[in-house]
Amino acid sequence: MNNDEISYYEGMVRHQVFNGKHTTETGAVDGYSDKEAIMDAAIITIDNGAKVESEVGTTDSKTVLAKKRVMAVLISNYCEAGVILANAAGETALANSINKSMTYFFRAGKKDSVTRAVAIRKLFFDNGTVLTNVKAADLLLIDNAITAYDSIKDLPITQIKEVKSKGTDPIAIAVVAGWKASQDQYGLFHSKYSVSDPTMTEELRLLHLPIFTGYRKTPLVVTIVDDATGEAINGSTMSKPIKKGKEIKTFKSKEGVVPFDTHKAGDTEYTVMAPNYVTTKHTVNVVLHEDNVVEIRMKRV
């Protein structure tokens, strides 16, 4: 659900509470109960749809990527200090074995990244007398980071944002139908009680109105990956023409990720490039007021 739909939904729920409190008054209004049934059915549809959107057992690519990054950064930070300690102790082979950067874990495939993390964790444990920067508490942090990523990396990917068109999404349809029924109920109620009970009429008017607050950003995170391996492509870029095509604006990825704090809604065509990959054009569809996550897959030359 986007923010606007949530606002309408909350207005309908408040209206539903009003109906429950004033059953005698609403029951005396011709045609009111029919509109009330439509709104109640819409609320049920929205509730069920929202549960499906947040169904346990699925995840979104943004979350998976974030967990992988946390794991990679954490372990590589310990590696950095460990290399210094190992060299100082004359343990050159050990120093070489743990001399790993963040990209060693982050750019690896799902299974390999975990395998590499577990292997380095074992080296930390087995060489505790040399790698004194990694204590028991630190090993626990590493274990938690590995588990956090490993537990979700293979779950079915579901975009948290709505991916259905507004014409077929049951939540969007229910919001429109339910809100129309809410308006009709207010019109019928106002017609009967605006003179005889203006206080209650005003109460309903204020309760059922949607409340829109603040500026709503539309964030976008783009991940550019290898079509065959699924690994993020470092050095990749996205570009688009601006000022009527006379100037090109380029967005450089960091470890294959291009984050936009906010992005205009609708379709935007980007030219996507990376060393040793086929340049491609990709149209990014962004849904207003939602957390948009897009993955662009590139083929090697």
Backbone as CSV, one residue per row, in Angstrom:
resi,resn,N_x,N_y,N_z,CA_x,CA_y,CA_z,C_x,C_y,C_z
1,MET,0.842,-1.194,0.000,0.000,0.000,0.000,0.879,1.247,0.000
2,ASN,0.517,2.240,-0.812,1.253,3.482,-0.752,0.637,4.385,0.316
3,ASN,1.290,5.507,0.567,0.863,6.363,1.676,-0.530,6.942,1.489
4,ASP,-0.867,7.322,0.256,-2.197,7.865,0.008,-3.270,6.829,0.297
5,GLU,-3.041,5.599,-0.144,-4.011,4.531,0.088,-4.163,4.245,1.582
6,ILE,-3.063,4.302,2.313,-3.125,4.106,3.759,-3.983,5.189,4.412
7,SER,-3.846,6.427,3.926,-4.638,7.525,4.480,-6.131,7.296,4.258
8,TYR,-6.508,6.870,3.047,-7.916,6.570,2.770,-8.392,5.399,3.629
9,TYR,-7.563,4.374,3.730,-7.910,3.190,4.521,-8.160,3.563,5.978
10,GLU,-7.276,4.370,6.551,-7.445,4.769,7.945,-8.728,5.567,8.142
11,GLY,-9.088,6.396,7.131,-10.339,7.135,7.202,-11.542,6.201,7.216
12,MET,-11.465,5.141,6.403,-12.555,4.167,6.375,-12.671,3.418,7.702
13,VAL,-11.539,3.089,8.314,-11.573,2.387,9.594,-12.207,3.271,10.665
14,ARG,-11.879,4.566,10.675,-12.509,5.481,11.632,-14.013,5.575,11.386
15,HIS,-14.385,5.578,10.108,-15.803,5.609,9.744,-16.496,4.346,10.243
16,GLN,-15.822,3.223,10.124,-16.382,1.948,10.572,-16.633,1.966,12.084
17,VAL,-15.716,2.549,12.836,-15.883,2.667,14.288,-17.095,3.537,14.609
18,PHE,-17.245,4.636,13.858,-18.418,5.521,14.042,-19.706,4.744,13.823
19,ASN,-19.742,3.940,12.771,-20.942,3.155,12.486,-21.269,2.196,13.621
20,GLY,-20.238,1.614,14.217,-20.463,0.705,15.326,-21.020,1.396,16.555
21,LYS,-20.644,2.657,16.752,-21.125,3.422,17.910,-22.542,3.947,17.704
22,HIS,-22.909,4.186,16.447,-24.190,4.859,16.179,-25.066,4.004,15.263
23,THR,-25.243,2.747,15.630,-26.040,1.832,14.783,-27.491,2.260,14.680
24,THR,-28.042,2.816,15.747,-29.450,3.236,15.707,-29.641,4.369,14.713
25,GLU,-28.758,5.368,14.775,-28.887,6.533,13.886,-28.623,6.149,12.431
26,THR,-27.563,5.373,12.183,-27.271,4.996,10.796,-28.321,4.052,10.226
27,GLY,-28.881,3.199,11.103,-29.910,2.271,10.647,-31.183,2.949,10.209
28,ALA,-31.369,4.206,10.628,-32.580,4.950,10.265,-32.434,5.696,8.942
29,VAL,-31.241,5.591,8.303,-30.992,6.301,7.047,-31.178,5.346,5.875
30,ASP,-32.110,5.656,5.001,-32.377,4.802,3.839,-31.133,4.669,2.960
31,GLY,-30.788,3.440,2.588,-29.668,3.176,1.688,-28.309,3.156,2.362
32,TYR,-28.250,3.537,3.657,-26.961,3.625,4.359,-26.321,2.249,4.538
33,SER,-27.128,1.261,4.932,-26.569,-0.068,5.236,-25.925,-0.710,4.017
34,ASP,-26.463,-0.454,2.826,-25.871,-1.025,1.606,-24.468,-0.463,1.366
35,LYS,-24.321,0.842,1.545,-23.011,1.474,1.365,-22.047,1.048,2.474
36,GLU,-22.595,0.851,3.676,-21.767,0.397,4.795,-21.196,-0.989,4.511
37,ALA,-21.998,-1.870,3.926,-21.550,-3.233,3.609,-20.429,-3.207,2.572
38,ILE,-20.537,-2.301,1.594,-19.492,-2.179,0.570,-18.180,-1.738,1.213
39,MET,-18.252,-0.744,2.109,-17.042,-0.253,2.767,-16.435,-1.325,3.669
40,ASP,-17.282,-2.038,4.410,-16.781,-3.097,5.296,-16.074,-4.190,4.494
41,ALA,-16.651,-4.548,3.336,-16.041,-5.570,2.484,-14.702,-5.080,1.935
42,ALA,-14.623,-3.798,1.603,-13.376,-3.224,1.090,-12.283,-3.270,2.149
43,ILE,-12.641,-2.976,3.393,-11.659,-3.005,4.481,-11.107,-4.416,4.671
44,ILE,-11.977,-5.415,4.566,-11.533,-6.808,4.679,-10.553,-7.152,3.559
45,THR,-10.885,-6.728,2.332,-10.008,-6.983,1.183,-8.643,-6.336,1.377
46,ILE,-8.641,-5.103,1.878,-7.380,-4.389,2.102,-6.563,-5.075,3.198
47,ASP,-7.220,-5.470,4.285,-6.522,-6.160,5.371,-5.879,-7.452,4.879
48,ASN,-6.633,-8.228,4.097,-6.103,-9.493,3.573,-4.952,-9.252,2.606
49,GLY,-5.104,-8.232,1.752,-4.048,-7.904,0.799,-2.779,-7.450,1.475
50,ALA,-2.930,-6.690,2.559,-1.762,-6.215,3.298,-1.013,-7.373,3.942
51,LYS,-1.760,-8.382,4.398,-1.127,-9.561,4.990,-0.302,-10.312,3.948
52,VAL,-0.822,-10.405,2.729,-0.100,-11.090,1.654,1.178,-10.348,1.324
53,GLU,1.113,-9.006,1.304,2.290,-8.203,0.977,3.419,-8.419,1.975
54,SER,3.052,-8.687,3.239,4.075,-8.862,4.273,4.186,-10.311,4.715
55,GLU,3.865,-11.224,3.813,3.848,-12.646,4.136,5.220,-13.139,4.590
56,VAL,5.217,-13.878,5.696,6.458,-14.463,6.198,6.944,-15.527,5.213
57,GLY,8.246,-15.607,5.016,8.776,-16.602,4.084,9.194,-15.997,2.760
58,THR,9.047,-14.671,2.641,9.556,-13.970,1.473,10.375,-12.790,1.961
59,THR,11.141,-12.219,1.090,11.929,-11.052,1.453,12.041,-10.163,0.226
60,ASP,12.756,-9.061,0.344,12.970,-8.179,-0.800,14.465,-8.037,-1.034
61,SER,14.822,-7.747,-2.263,16.239,-7.738,-2.642,17.028,-6.673,-1.898
62,LYS,16.365,-5.568,-1.522,17.058,-4.513,-0.783,17.506,-5.015,0.581
63,THR,16.639,-5.769,1.250,16.973,-6.301,2.573,18.101,-7.320,2.485
64,VAL,18.029,-8.209,1.486,19.071,-9.214,1.296,20.417,-8.536,1.075
65,LEU,20.423,-7.528,0.219,21.662,-6.810,-0.089,22.216,-6.125,1.153
66,ALA,21.340,-5.533,1.950,21.783,-4.839,3.161,22.413,-5.806,4.161
67,LYS,21.799,-6.979,4.346,22.345,-7.973,5.273,23.702,-8.484,4.792
68,LYS,23.822,-8.656,3.483,25.092,-9.116,2.922,26.176,-8.066,3.130
69,ARG,25.814,-6.810,2.952,26.781,-5.724,3.129,27.252,-5.642,4.583
70,VAL,26.330,-5.763,5.528,26.697,-5.719,6.952,27.694,-6.823,7.269
71,MET,27.412,-8.028,6.789,28.309,-9.159,7.019,29.690,-8.888,6.416
72,ALA,29.710,-8.405,5.187,30.968,-8.184,4.484,31.810,-7.103,5.151
73,VAL,31.176,-6.006,5.527,31.901,-4.899,6.153,32.441,-5.311,7.519
74,LEU,31.615,-5.994,8.310,32.027,-6.406,9.652,33.263,-7.300,9.615
75,ILE,33.214,-8.344,8.791,34.324,-9.297,8.753,35.580,-8.668,8.172
76,SER,35.423,-7.868,7.128,36.595,-7.241,6.506,37.266,-6.254,7.452
77,ASN,36.481,-5.615,8.333,37.072,-4.704,9.319,37.976,-5.468,10.290
78,TYR,37.513,-6.646,10.712,38.359,-7.471,11.589,39.587,-7.985,10.838
79,CYS,39.417,-8.268,9.559,40.549,-8.727,8.746,41.638,-7.659,8.680
80,GLU,41.230,-6.412,8.555,42.178,-5.314,8.407,43.153,-5.259,9.583
81,ALA,42.611,-5.317,10.808,43.473,-5.283,11.992,44.213,-6.604,12.159
82,GLY,43.546,-7.710,11.784,44.165,-9.023,11.929,45.409,-9.177,11.078
83,VAL,45.404,-8.628,9.887,46.572,-8.698,9.003,47.786,-8.037,9.666
84,ILE,47.544,-6.901,10.290,48.639,-6.178,10.962,49.215,-7.012,12.107
85,LEU,48.326,-7.592,12.910,48.767,-8.401,14.046,49.497,-9.663,13.591
86,ALA,49.001,-10.306,12.546,49.623,-11.534,12.050,51.014,-11.260,11.498
87,ASN,51.158,-10.181,10.736,52.481,-9.826,10.202,53.456,-9.489,11.320
88,ALA,52.955,-8.802,12.352,53.821,-8.436,13.477,54.309,-9.677,14.220
89,ALA,53.495,-10.739,14.197,53.870,-11.986,14.875,54.658,-12.916,13.966
90,GLY,54.935,-12.470,12.763,55.682,-13.290,11.817,54.848,-14.363,11.159
91,GLU,53.549,-14.285,11.291,52.642,-15.275,10.695,52.203,-14.782,9.310
92,THR,53.139,-14.832,8.366,52.879,-14.283,7.031,51.763,-15.038,6.302
93,ALA,51.765,-16.347,6.401,50.744,-17.152,5.726,49.350,-16.814,6.254
94,LEU,49.255,-16.660,7.572,47.971,-16.303,8.172,47.532,-14.916,7.715
95,ALA,48.492,-13.998,7.683,48.182,-12.632,7.238,47.639,-12.643,5.822
96,ASN,48.269,-13.426,4.946,47.805,-13.507,3.558,46.412,-14.146,3.468
97,SER,46.135,-15.096,4.337,44.857,-15.812,4.296,43.683,-14.927,4.704
98,ILE,43.942,-13.990,5.615,42.833,-13.137,6.082,42.875,-11.737,5.470
99,ASN,43.768,-11.534,4.528,43.860,-10.226,3.875,42.740,-10.101,2.834
100,LYS,41.539,-9.884,3.313,40.354,-9.853,2.456,39.627,-8.518,2.595
101,SER,39.228,-7.978,1.471,38.478,-6.725,1.486,36.981,-7.011,1.575
102,MET,36.205,-5.974,1.737,34.754,-6.116,1.803,34.195,-6.756,0.536
103,THR,34.771,-6.417,-0.612,34.250,-6.940,-1.872,34.481,-8.444,-2.021
104,TYR,35.466,-8.979,-1.292,35.724,-10.421,-1.333,34.481,-11.197,-0.897
105,PHE,33.762,-10.660,0.059,32.531,-11.295,0.530,31.313,-10.772,-0.228
106,PHE,31.278,-9.449,-0.440,30.073,-8.821,-0.972,29.819,-9.175,-2.436
107,ARG,30.880,-9.280,-3.223,30.697,-9.534,-4.652,30.578,-11.020,-4.977
108,ALA,30.815,-11.852,-3.999,30.672,-13.292,-4.235,29.199,-13.655,-4.353
109,GLY,28.920,-14.793,-4.975,27.546,-15.270,-5.048,27.008,-15.579,-3.666
110,LYS,25.718,-15.855,-3.586,25.070,-16.055,-2.283,25.757,-17.142,-1.462
111,LYS,25.921,-18.302,-2.063,26.516,-19.422,-1.334,27.984,-19.166,-1.038
112,ASP,28.722,-18.675,-2.041,30.160,-18.456,-1.865,30.441,-17.396,-0.806
113,SER,29.604,-16.374,-0.739,29.850,-15.312,0.238,29.761,-15.854,1.658
114,VAL,28.806,-16.740,1.905,28.677,-17.345,3.223,29.840,-18.305,3.487
115,THR,30.195,-19.094,2.479,31.316,-20.026,2.624,32.602,-19.282,2.968
116,ARG,32.842,-18.178,2.292,34.038,-17.380,2.550,33.995,-16.770,3.958
117,ALA,32.841,-16.294,4.358,32.700,-15.685,5.680,32.956,-16.715,6.784
118,VAL,32.393,-17.901,6.618,32.572,-18.962,7.616,34.039,-19.384,7.696
119,ALA,34.713,-19.448,6.548,36.121,-19.853,6.525,37.002,-18.843,7.259
120,ILE,36.756,-17.567,7.030,37.546,-16.539,7.716,37.228,-16.532,9.211
121,ARG,35.974,-16.745,9.536,35.573,-16.814,10.951,36.333,-17.944,11.653
122,LYS,36.520,-19.074,10.970,37.257,-20.201,11.539,38.723,-19.840,11.767
123,LEU,39.277,-19.089,10.841,40.665,-18.655,11.014,40.794,-17.748,12.229
124,PHE,39.821,-16.873,12.425,39.827,-16.016,13.614,39.819,-16.871,14.882
125,PHE,38.940,-17.883,14.895,38.785,-18.738,16.081,40.034,-19.581,16.333
126,ASP,40.559,-20.171,15.254,41.702,-21.077,15.397,42.994,-20.351,15.751
127,ASN,43.049,-19.061,15.490,44.293,-18.309,15.709,44.081,-17.173,16.700
128,GLY,43.312,-17.469,17.734,42.978,-16.446,18.727,44.173,-15.873,19.460
129,THR,45.240,-16.644,19.606,46.421,-16.136,20.322,47.181,-15.095,19.507
130,VAL,47.009,-15.143,18.194,47.664,-14.154,17.317,46.697,-13.026,16.976
131,LEU,45.494,-13.399,16.590,44.482,-12.403,16.182,43.692,-11.953,17.412
132,THR,44.390,-11.243,18.285,43.787,-10.846,19.560,42.733,-9.754,19.410
133,ASN,42.592,-9.198,18.215,41.548,-8.191,17.993,40.156,-8.819,17.899
134,VAL,40.102,-10.157,17.702,38.821,-10.848,17.578,38.600,-11.695,18.822
135,LYS,37.810,-11.141,19.725,37.530,-11.831,20.983,36.216,-12.614,20.874
136,ALA,35.841,-13.287,21.961,34.638,-14.115,21.941,33.406,-13.299,21.566
137,ALA,33.302,-12.094,22.106,32.156,-11.235,21.795,32.138,-10.848,20.323
138,ASP,33.351,-10.677,19.762,33.434,-10.321,18.344,33.014,-11.496,17.462
139,LEU,33.404,-12.697,17.856,32.995,-13.881,17.111,31.468,-14.030,17.114
140,LEU,30.854,-13.672,18.228,29.401,-13.725,18.313,28.762,-12.731,17.345
141,LEU,29.333,-11.537,17.246,28.835,-10.548,16.291,28.948,-11.066,14.856
142,ILE,30.081,-11.696,14.570,30.296,-12.255,13.229,29.293,-13.366,12.948
143,ASP,29.098,-14.253,13.928,28.132,-15.344,13.758,26.732,-14.806,13.490
144,ASN,26.344,-13.774,14.226,25.013,-13.193,14.049,24.856,-12.566,12.662
145,ALA,25.913,-11.910,12.184,25.859,-11.277,10.864,25.768,-12.324,9.760
146,ILE,26.526,-13.410,9.908,26.477,-14.492,8.918,25.085,-15.129,8.902
147,THR,24.552,-15.399,10.088,23.234,-16.022,10.185,22.147,-15.117,9.629
148,ALA,22.253,-13.818,9.906,21.242,-12.866,9.440,21.147,-12.872,7.916
149,TYR,22.300,-12.967,7.250,22.294,-13.017,5.787,21.939,-14.403,5.275
150,ASP,22.546,-15.428,5.851,22.338,-16.797,5.366,20.877,-17.229,5.495
151,SER,20.183,-16.735,6.511,18.805,-17.162,6.766,17.812,-16.594,5.760
152,ILE,18.185,-15.519,5.039,17.229,-14.920,4.091,17.712,-14.927,2.646
153,LYS,18.979,-15.290,2.429,19.541,-15.144,1.085,18.839,-15.997,0.035
154,ASP,18.246,-17.123,0.438,17.619,-18.024,-0.528,16.089,-17.984,-0.496
155,LEU,15.528,-17.060,0.291,14.072,-16.938,0.321,13.562,-16.378,-0.995
156,PRO,12.315,-16.669,-1.360,11.742,-16.078,-2.581,11.774,-14.561,-2.491
157,ILE,12.174,-13.921,-3.569,12.265,-12.459,-3.589,10.905,-11.870,-3.939
158,THR,10.402,-11.014,-3.064,9.147,-10.310,-3.317,9.394,-8.829,-3.138
159,GLN,9.120,-8.047,-4.139,9.272,-6.617,-3.984,8.229,-6.125,-2.993
160,ILE,8.657,-5.398,-1.977,7.726,-4.880,-0.997,6.802,-3.851,-1.630
161,LYS,7.309,-3.100,-2.566,6.438,-2.153,-3.272,5.420,-2.906,-4.105
162,GLU,4.340,-2.252,-4.462,3.337,-2.865,-5.316,3.897,-2.981,-6.725
163,VAL,3.772,-4.140,-7.305,4.267,-4.336,-8.656,3.135,-4.535,-9.638
164,LYS,1.913,-4.662,-9.134,0.771,-4.802,-10.032,0.334,-3.422,-10.498
165,SER,-0.294,-3.374,-11.657,-0.815,-2.106,-12.136,-2.010,-1.715,-11.291
166,LYS,-2.301,-0.429,-11.268,-3.408,0.060,-10.462,-4.745,-0.486,-10.959
167,GLY,-4.772,-0.948,-12.185,-6.027,-1.475,-12.706,-6.350,-2.882,-12.241
168,THR,-5.360,-3.611,-11.732,-5.603,-5.001,-11.345,-5.294,-5.286,-9.882
169,ASP,-4.666,-4.361,-9.187,-4.294,-4.596,-7.798,-5.549,-4.585,-6.920
170,PRO,-5.847,-5.673,-6.212,-7.066,-5.732,-5.402,-7.108,-4.692,-4.289
171,ILE,-5.939,-4.334,-3.728,-5.923,-3.324,-2.671,-6.344,-1.973,-3.234
172,ALA,-5.757,-1.594,-4.368,-6.092,-0.300,-4.970,-7.573,-0.235,-5.343
173,ILE,-8.085,-1.328,-5.898,-9.501,-1.366,-6.273,-10.383,-1.236,-5.036
174,ALA,-10.022,-1.939,-3.961,-10.807,-1.888,-2.725,-10.776,-0.495,-2.102
175,VAL,-9.631,0.175,-2.182,-9.533,1.531,-1.632,-10.494,2.469,-2.360
176,VAL,-10.526,2.371,-3.682,-11.418,3.236,-4.465,-12.885,2.944,-4.141
177,ALA,-13.248,1.652,-4.139,-14.641,1.272,-3.873,-15.047,1.622,-2.449
178,GLY,-14.161,1.339,-1.499,-14.475,1.608,-0.097,-14.599,3.092,0.187
179,TRP,-13.716,3.886,-0.425,-13.770,5.321,-0.187,-15.024,5.935,-0.794
180,LYS,-15.429,5.463,-1.967,-16.684,5.952,-2.584,-17.872,5.613,-1.680
181,ALA,-17.874,4.407,-1.111,-18.952,4.006,-0.205,-18.947,4.865,1.058
182,SER,-17.750,5.226,1.552,-17.645,6.083,2.729,-18.225,7.461,2.437
183,GLN,-17.909,7.998,1.259,-18.451,9.298,0.870,-19.973,9.253,0.741
184,ASP,-20.471,8.179,0.141,-21.924,8.044,-0.026,-22.628,7.957,1.325
185,GLN,-22.023,7.230,2.264,-22.606,7.137,3.598,-22.680,8.508,4.242
186,TYR,-21.592,9.276,4.105,-21.608,10.612,4.700,-22.685,11.479,4.054
187,GLY,-22.808,11.397,2.723,-23.833,12.184,2.040,-25.235,11.843,2.516
188,LEU,-25.513,10.559,2.670,-26.829,10.123,3.150,-27.059,10.575,4.599
189,PHE,-26.017,10.437,5.419,-26.127,10.808,6.828,-26.330,12.321,6.960
190,HIS,-25.565,13.075,6.193,-25.653,14.542,6.223,-27.043,15.004,5.814
191,SER,-27.592,14.349,4.797,-28.915,14.720,4.309,-29.979,14.579,5.392
192,LYS,-29.846,13.567,6.243,-30.866,13.309,7.270,-30.618,14.067,8.571
193,TYR,-29.309,14.206,8.976,-29.030,14.710,10.318,-28.342,16.083,10.379
194,SER,-28.034,16.696,9.248,-27.289,17.960,9.297,-28.020,19.050,10.070
195,VAL,-29.344,19.008,10.064,-30.124,20.002,10.797,-30.486,19.503,12.192
196,SER,-30.950,18.255,12.265,-31.415,17.740,13.558,-30.277,17.384,14.512
197,ASP,-29.129,16.976,13.992,-27.993,16.647,14.854,-26.687,17.046,14.161
198,PRO,-26.415,18.361,14.083,-25.211,18.840,13.376,-23.912,18.397,14.041
199,THR,-23.931,18.189,15.362,-22.713,17.780,16.065,-22.259,16.392,15.618
200,MET,-23.200,15.446,15.570,-22.862,14.094,15.145,-22.489,14.058,13.664
201,THR,-23.163,14.894,12.876,-22.845,14.972,11.452,-21.419,15.471,11.243
202,GLU,-21.026,16.472,12.006,-19.668,17.007,11.907,-18.645,15.983,12.407
203,GLU,-19.008,15.215,13.421,-18.130,14.165,13.923,-17.805,13.158,12.819
204,LEU,-18.826,12.742,12.078,-18.601,11.799,10.990,-17.753,12.422,9.886
205,ARG,-18.028,13.655,9.570,-17.257,14.318,8.504,-15.770,14.325,8.829
206,LEU,-15.439,14.665,10.063,-14.032,14.745,10.455,-13.385,13.359,10.575
207,LEU,-14.154,12.383,11.061,-13.600,11.043,11.256,-13.265,10.348,9.942
208,HIS,-14.144,10.490,8.956,-13.964,9.665,7.760,-12.998,10.282,6.753
209,LEU,-12.616,11.540,6.947,-11.714,12.167,5.983,-10.311,11.556,6.057
210,PRO,-9.666,11.303,4.915,-8.264,10.833,4.943,-7.351,11.946,5.429
211,ILE,-6.303,11.580,6.143,-5.356,12.558,6.670,-4.034,12.404,5.925
212,PHE,-3.703,13.403,5.133,-2.445,13.389,4.380,-1.454,14.289,5.112
213,THR,-0.290,13.745,5.445,0.682,14.528,6.206,2.058,14.484,5.564
214,GLY,2.701,15.653,5.508,4.115,15.730,5.153,4.447,15.427,3.703
215,TYR,5.724,15.646,3.378,6.258,15.358,2.052,6.682,13.902,1.996
216,ARG,6.207,13.202,1.005,6.511,11.777,0.897,7.573,11.551,-0.180
217,LYS,8.695,11.018,0.237,9.761,10.738,-0.714,9.458,9.454,-1.481
218,THR,10.107,9.333,-2.614,9.993,8.123,-3.412,11.402,7.579,-3.631
219,PRO,11.934,6.830,-2.668,13.308,6.326,-2.781,13.422,5.208,-3.812
220,LEU,14.622,5.058,-4.354,14.902,4.012,-5.333,16.302,3.474,-5.081
221,VAL,16.434,2.161,-5.071,17.750,1.515,-4.982,17.894,0.598,-6.188
222,VAL,18.918,0.851,-6.987,19.187,0.047,-8.176,20.433,-0.801,-7.937
223,THR,20.305,-2.091,-8.188,21.450,-2.998,-8.097,21.773,-3.510,-9.493
224,ILE,23.003,-3.341,-9.916,23.440,-3.766,-11.247,24.278,-5.029,-11.076
225,VAL,23.811,-6.125,-11.661,24.445,-7.420,-11.411,24.779,-8.150,-12.706
226,ASP,25.680,-9.107,-12.591,26.040,-9.992,-13.694,24.874,-10.931,-13.992
227,ASP,24.483,-11.007,-15.248,23.315,-11.807,-15.619,23.517,-13.289,-15.316
228,ALA,24.741,-13.750,-15.379,25.002,-15.174,-15.182,25.200,-15.533,-13.713
229,THR,25.942,-14.686,-12.981,26.299,-15.030,-11.602,25.438,-14.340,-10.550
230,GLY,24.804,-13.233,-10.929,24.019,-12.483,-9.960,24.868,-11.602,-9.059
231,GLU,26.186,-11.555,-9.309,27.075,-10.751,-8.486,27.001,-9.283,-8.888
232,ALA,27.103,-8.396,-7.894,27.087,-6.963,-8.162,28.289,-6.565,-9.012
233,ILE,28.101,-5.629,-9.940,29.160,-5.212,-10.865,29.748,-3.894,-10.399
234,ASN,30.955,-3.937,-9.871,31.637,-2.723,-9.443,32.058,-1.923,-10.673
235,GLY,31.976,-0.604,-10.593,32.357,0.243,-11.713,31.247,0.477,-12.706
236,SER,30.054,-0.040,-12.433,28.924,0.161,-13.333,28.335,1.561,-13.137
237,THR,27.695,2.084,-14.181,27.099,3.420,-14.128,25.739,3.428,-14.800
238,MET,24.939,4.406,-14.412,23.654,4.668,-15.055,23.661,6.124,-15.507
239,SER,23.145,6.394,-16.705,23.117,7.779,-17.179,21.819,8.062,-17.909
240,LYS,21.428,9.338,-17.914,20.219,9.746,-18.612,20.404,11.176,-19.102
241,PRO,19.733,11.544,-20.194,19.812,12.925,-20.680,18.955,13.846,-19.819
242,ILE,19.435,15.072,-19.617,18.649,16.087,-18.921,18.670,17.366,-19.755
243,LYS,17.844,18.312,-19.397,17.719,19.565,-20.142,17.477,19.303,-21.624
244,LYS,16.391,18.551,-21.852,15.953,18.241,-23.215,17.022,17.500,-24.024
245,GLY,17.768,16.653,-23.334,18.716,15.779,-24.023,20.048,16.403,-24.356
246,LYS,20.279,17.653,-23.942,21.533,18.316,-24.298,22.665,17.997,-23.314
247,GLU,22.325,17.465,-22.169,23.338,17.159,-21.161,23.064,15.777,-20.578
248,ILE,24.112,15.049,-20.292,23.981,13.701,-19.747,24.371,13.712,-18.274
249,LYS,23.518,13.139,-17.441,23.829,13.007,-16.023,24.126,11.555,-15.734
250,THR,25.255,11.300,-15.099,25.696,9.935,-14.833,25.724,9.657,-13.331
251,PHE,25.254,8.475,-12.973,25.237,8.044,-11.574,26.164,6.836,-11.449
252,LYS,27.214,6.967,-10.660,28.172,5.883,-10.484,27.713,4.958,-9.365
253,SER,27.856,3.661,-9.589,27.477,2.704,-8.559,28.614,2.544,-7.556
254,LYS,28.251,2.107,-6.370,29.234,1.739,-5.359,29.009,0.274,-5.059
255,GLU,29.960,-0.525,-5.477,29.822,-1.983,-5.369,28.542,-2.454,-6.072
256,GLY,28.245,-1.817,-7.212,27.100,-2.243,-8.011,25.766,-1.688,-7.570
257,VAL,25.762,-0.795,-6.576,24.505,-0.254,-6.048,24.430,1.250,-6.300
258,VAL,23.294,1.697,-6.859,23.052,3.122,-7.074,21.817,3.511,-6.260
259,PRO,21.991,4.212,-5.142,20.828,4.607,-4.333,20.356,6.017,-4.692
260,PHE,19.056,6.203,-4.762,18.454,7.518,-4.957,17.611,7.822,-3.714
261,ASP,17.914,8.909,-3.053,17.128,9.290,-1.877,15.666,9.508,-2.256
262,THR,15.446,10.124,-3.406,14.104,10.241,-3.967,14.232,10.301,-5.478
263,HIS,13.215,9.850,-6.181,13.261,9.727,-7.635,11.880,10.043,-8.192
264,LYS,11.823,10.666,-9.330,10.519,10.978,-9.903,9.780,9.686,-10.246
265,ALA,8.465,9.734,-10.092,7.648,8.559,-10.359,7.493,8.333,-11.865
266,GLY,7.079,7.125,-12.220,6.868,6.794,-13.629,8.059,6.091,-14.245
267,ASP,8.112,6.111,-15.571,9.183,5.416,-16.301,10.317,6.371,-16.656
268,THR,11.538,5.943,-16.382,12.727,6.712,-16.762,13.709,5.761,-17.431
269,GLU,14.160,6.118,-18.629,15.101,5.258,-19.349,16.538,5.657,-19.008
270,TYR,17.332,4.657,-18.639,18.739,4.867,-18.332,19.608,4.049,-19.286
271,THR,20.780,4.579,-19.582,21.803,3.807,-20.279,22.728,3.236,-19.215
272,VAL,22.876,1.927,-19.194,23.645,1.252,-18.152,24.931,0.714,-18.766
273,MET,26.057,1.047,-18.146,27.362,0.659,-18.677,28.231,0.068,-17.575
274,ALA,29.146,-0.809,-17.978,30.133,-1.377,-17.060,31.265,-1.957,-17.899
275,PRO,32.490,-1.894,-17.393,33.628,-2.463,-18.129,33.413,-3.950,-18.414
276,ASN,33.633,-4.335,-19.670,33.529,-5.735,-20.106,32.098,-6.263,-20.158
277,TYR,31.121,-5.337,-20.135,29.724,-5.738,-20.248,29.059,-5.000,-21.403
278,VAL,28.026,-5.607,-21.943,27.294,-5.010,-23.050,26.465,-3.833,-22.541
279,THR,26.686,-2.658,-23.131,25.892,-1.487,-22.753,24.421,-1.729,-23.104
280,THR,23.555,-1.354,-22.183,22.131,-1.612,-22.397,21.301,-0.418,-21.967
281,LYS,20.101,-0.348,-22.499,19.140,0.661,-22.048,18.095,-0.037,-21.195
282,HIS,17.789,0.558,-20.061,16.834,-0.072,-19.136,15.853,0.986,-18.648
283,THR,14.565,0.694,-18.769,13.529,1.601,-18.278,13.179,1.230,-16.846
284,VAL,13.400,2.159,-15.955,13.114,1.960,-14.534,11.727,2.500,-14.230
285,ASN,10.872,1.661,-13.693,9.532,2.093,-13.297,9.517,2.356,-11.795
286,VAL,9.142,3.560,-11.423,9.141,3.981,-10.025,7.719,4.309,-9.596
287,VAL,7.284,3.710,-8.488,5.940,3.927,-7.958,5.988,5.014,-6.895
288,LEU,5.129,6.008,-7.009,5.125,7.175,-6.133,4.975,6.790,-4.666
289,HIS,5.803,7.421,-3.813,5.727,7.306,-2.361,6.064,5.913,-1.830
290,GLU,6.736,5.096,-2.605,7.068,3.758,-2.141,8.572,3.520,-2.192
291,ASP,9.029,2.506,-1.458,10.436,2.116,-1.499,10.637,1.212,-2.708
292,ASN,11.204,1.775,-3.762,11.373,1.038,-5.015,12.733,0.362,-5.059
293,VAL,12.745,-0.899,-5.436,13.982,-1.679,-5.560,14.028,-2.285,-6.954
294,VAL,15.097,-2.021,-7.687,15.217,-2.507,-9.072,16.549,-3.226,-9.247
295,GLU,16.512,-4.347,-9.950,17.739,-5.065,-10.279,17.906,-5.061,-11.790
296,ILE,19.088,-4.634,-12.248,19.403,-4.615,-13.676,20.486,-5.660,-13.928
297,ARG,20.198,-6.570,-14.830,21.140,-7.658,-15.135,21.866,-7.351,-16.438
298,MET,23.195,-7.524,-16.454,23.996,-7.209,-17.624,24.753,-8.447,-18.101
299,LYS,24.911,-8.528,-19.420,25.623,-9.653,-20.020,27.070,-9.233,-20.327
300,ARG,27.960,-10.175,-20.162,29.375,-9.908,-20.504,29.543,-9.813,-22.013
301,VAL,30.547,-9.048,-22.388,30.851,-8.887,-23.812,31.330,-10.215,-24.391
